[in-house]
Amino acid sequence: MPNYWLFKSEPDVYGIDRLEREGRTEWSGVRNFQARNFMREMEVGDLGFFYHSSVKPPGIAGIAEVIRAAYPDFTQFERGHEYEDPTSRPEKPKWWMVDVGFVGKFDRLITLDELRAMPELEGMALLRRGQRLSVQPVTAAQWTAILAIADTTMASLQAVTSSRDAAR
């Protein structure tokens, strides 16, 4: 069964437009153990919503795909880097990252307010008070419900999702 995720980023730091231009990126710098553990569960081919946070309004901007499974986050070993962790060792790294690739951008942002108004998303991690994790799981039912309200131009993305699911 495929896994679905939500990746949060501030668009002025790294947004969906930049991912579209570059095609792929490392999801590095995550320094929360629960989020790290979620990344270690990710498999190549898993899909995730790309969520723009710390903007008005926040919301889902598009979709990314895990294109490289979890591996040690090199920024933890870089002296002076904002994500350096002097307690981590190369032989036993604390922090992991995945690589994600661009899949598609929605024609419009699916706002947090829209998501909160959807009864089928009750219990979704993103909608819980105080939830700040930059990487979160999304259930298959939540994934389907959100895709259903995405722009019709993303209908082809649903076909891609369905064919990937059938292949697994």
Buried (B, 14 or more C-beta within 10 A) or exposed (E): EBBBBBBBBEBEEBBBEBBBEEEEBBBBBBBEEEBBEBBEBBEEBBBBBBBBBEEEEBBBBBBBBBBBBBBBBBBBBEEEEEBEBEEBEEEEBBBBBBBBBBBBBBEEBBBBEBBEEBEEBEEBBBBEEEEEBBBBBBBEEBBBBBBEEBEEEBEEBBEBBEEBBEEE
